[in-house]
């Protein structure tokens, strides 16, 4: 058993279609492939010639799980191209909407997609039927509070309709927040219990010294804006992104792979944000992290499930803060005239940094579009994790190796529909 | 009696419509109690192949592999139901129909030779017999629950085919087209969303696709009277149901 292929042709409990393969020769791993076979849909091509106002609705359709991220990165990029600034209550409402998506997406992934790996079930429904019904119900109730935010601000949970370049079509009245506020106060208790539950699992004792890339903002946990930073000293404006990052097209993937220009792999997502912006978490989120022993320099990717739970608790806190300080704006959006220009923006999707760049013509039509989703950027890190984390268990039964491979990939909450422009485990032992 | 077996399958899509099932927070565990979820890779590793009493199909056919896969699923399923605009009309990716696919691949990918794709994105009904189509980009959760409940007892789901415009009047929204001149597809769009967009002071953008007997020509004439130019009208009809015949043909009239 020194040569073999370990593979999964259809990775379950991820968003979209992917596979992976590990090739073993003479007892050593000689190759790992994280394959994205999700069909390409060519968004960047058919955005050409569309009006800039259409970008938030069209790019939302890249991903049904994180449409708000696409809407946010696209409107911020357009606003840079158009030379307008959206601040005050409109900026706060955008952050509130994003809090809703973080809660909905993080809790879905942590409870329904990732937790079954730690507890040994095929899925959350199987988990619920076998003694874990109470925690699955808790998670559904908690996730519902995230969706309630997105519906309240955005009109509906999936592909919200209320986001536009300049702000919103319609903004809520202060008094209308009362039922949502009550729901979030209840969700905050669920959020605390959820952190403790995710921290109770057995975590593989594995770490890597990642280059952790995220946005950073001086006064708030990164979400809609900030500089692009890493734990290794990178600190650049978003507009310098193209000079520091590149995308490569490899044969085994319909998703472009993201690298730093020096060729290095990097990690984006919750663990990177937690490391780079710990100080900006709310006191309650920090206290929860400390209570469960989550180190602020967490390098164990399996503990990302608890980081997601802490970020979700933060999002509940932040949503309540925004609701309590909300003042109705004078107008639902900032008015502007179309013009030619180039705009770039990065925001923090639940699974990591999402970069958009657009070039507009004088009448506001899109000349070129570039979209760099988080899972594209994380693909090289996923392959390196597979290489590094299973080397010492190659003599174990294939089922055990497969399980660790899948769990390792799910650490990333990969969003394959997003990345395709992205999975199948294949361990090749000859 | 054994529980009916459900398979949930993904074709080219964003995953949003199948996510709607996981978004039924209040009903999910009840549904899982009366249906055997035999295949649903987004939610479970269980990989129970065989015959399905109900097959939910999300997404459109855009690759040679998908064109083969839908034939296999049809042959193994009693009721085949499409979920959402991609499966029902082709979806946003049908914007590549009629375009130069090679140029599209060149615009996105450095190595076109790695990409295997068809020149078109087509609805499931172009390939196999479909027993029921649920509209929307995304589908409505409430309609999904109605669909599941109706299918379990063997009746037709109650999903009205009238125009969004009627739901808008019933909701008491102020008409955005009459009062603001805002372009709105409500008069020609299939009901299902509850007239969401006009309730948020914007025009309907047709994400539920054309209603039965949609008079798109009459609507576009009024849009022109209100000041929309040909390019705006073309764009309005060419989004998430671009390949639905009633929308596609009227868009072609405004090329």
Contacts between the chains, C-beta under 8 A, distances in Angstrom:
chain1	res1	chain2	res2	distance
A	10	B	41	5.9
A	10	B	47	7.7
A	11	B	41	7.9
A	12	B	41	4.3
A	12	B	42	7.5
A	12	B	43	7.9
A	12	B	44	6.3
A	12	B	45	4.2
A	12	B	47	7.4
A	13	B	41	7.4
A	13	B	42	6.9
A	13	B	43	6.7
A	13	B	44	6.9
A	13	B	45	6.6
A	14	B	42	7.5
A	15	B	15	5.0
A	15	B	19	7.8
A	15	B	42	6.6
A	16	B	10	7.7
A	16	B	15	6.1
A	17	B	10	6.6
A	38	B	12	8.0
A	39	B	11	7.7
A	39	B	12	4.4
A	39	B	62	4.9
A	39	B	63	4.8
A	39	B	66	6.8
A	39	B	117	6.5
A	40	B	62	8.0
A	40	B	105	7.6
A	40	B	108	6.9
A	40	B	109	7.5
A	40	B	115	6.0
A	40	B	117	5.9
A	41	B	12	6.0
A	41	B	62	7.3
A	41	B	92	7.4
A	41	B	93	4.3
A	41	B	121	7.9
A	42	B	93	6.9
A	42	B	96	5.7
A	42	B	104	4.5
A	42	B	105	7.4
A	42	B	107	7.3
A	42	B	108	5.7
A	43	B	92	7.9
A	43	B	108	8.0
A	44	B	107	6.1
A	44	B	108	5.1
A	45	B	96	7.4
A	45	B	99	7.7
A	45	B	103	7.4
A	45	B	104	4.0
A	45	B	107	4.0
A	45	B	108	5.7
A	46	B	92	7.7
A	46	B	95	4.2
A	46	B	96	6.5
A	46	B	99	7.3
A	46	B	104	7.3
A	48	B	107	7.0
A	50	B	235	6.5
A	51	B	232	7.9
A	51	B	235	6.2
A	54	B	235	6.8
A	54	B	239	7.5
A	57	B	205	6.7
A	57	B	239	7.3
A	58	B	92	6.6
A	58	B	239	7.1
A	61	B	14	5.2
A	61	B	16	7.7
A	61	B	91	7.6
A	61	B	92	4.9
A	61	B	137	6.9
A	61	B	240	6.7
A	62	B	14	6.2
A	63	B	14	5.4
A	63	B	15	7.0
A	63	B	16	7.6
A	64	B	13	7.8
A	64	B	14	4.3
A	64	B	15	4.5
A	64	B	16	2.1
A	64	B	17	6.9
A	64	B	18	7.9
A	64	B	19	4.9
A	64	B	138	6.2
A	65	B	15	6.2
A	65	B	16	7.4
A	65	B	19	5.9
A	67	B	14	7.9
A	67	B	16	7.3
A	108	B	22	6.5
A	112	B	22	6.5
A	112	B	43	6.7
A	113	B	43	7.8
A	116	B	44	8.0
A	116	B	45	7.7
A	122	B	44	4.8
A	122	B	45	4.3
A	122	B	46	4.5
A	123	B	40	7.8
A	123	B	43	5.2
A	123	B	44	2.9
A	123	B	45	6.4
A	123	B	46	6.5
A	124	B	43	6.9
A	124	B	44	7.8
A	125	B	28	7.7
A	125	B	29	7.3
A	125	B	32	4.6
A	125	B	37	6.3
A	125	B	43	6.8
A	125	B	44	6.5
A	126	B	44	6.6
A	126	B	46	7.1
A	128	B	29	5.9
A	128	B	32	7.5
A	129	B	32	7.7
A	133	B	29	7.4
A	136	B	29	7.1
A	137	B	29	7.0
A	140	B	25	4.1
A	140	B	26	7.8
A	140	B	28	6.5
A	140	B	29	7.6
A	141	B	25	6.8
A	143	B	25	6.1
A	144	B	25	4.2
A	144	B	26	7.6
A	147	B	23	6.2
A	147	B	25	7.4
A	155	B	196	5.1
A	155	B	197	7.5
A	155	B	199	7.6
A	155	B	200	5.4
A	156	B	138	7.7
A	156	B	193	7.5
A	156	B	196	6.3
A	157	B	23	5.7
A	157	B	141	7.9
A	158	B	16	4.4
A	158	B	19	6.3
A	158	B	20	6.5
A	158	B	23	7.2
A	158	B	138	4.2
A	159	B	16	6.3
A	159	B	137	6.5
A	159	B	138	5.6
A	159	B	207	7.4
A	161	B	196	5.6
A	161	B	197	5.2
A	161	B	200	6.1
A	161	B	202	7.0
A	161	B	205	7.9
A	162	B	200	4.9
A	162	B	202	7.8
A	164	B	202	7.7
A	169	B	197	7.9
A	169	B	200	4.8
A	169	B	201	5.0
A	169	B	202	4.4
A	170	B	200	4.6
A	170	B	201	4.7
A	170	B	202	7.9
A	248	B	110	7.5
A	249	B	109	5.4
A	249	B	110	4.0
A	249	B	111	4.8
A	249	B	114	6.6
A	250	B	114	7.7
A	251	B	111	7.2
A	251	B	114	5.0
A	254	B	114	7.8
A	254	B	115	6.9
A	256	B	109	7.4
A	256	B	110	7.8
A	332	B	201	7.6
A	406	B	45	7.9
A	417	B	13	7.1
A	417	B	14	5.1
A	417	B	15	5.2
A	421	B	108	5.4
A	421	B	109	7.7
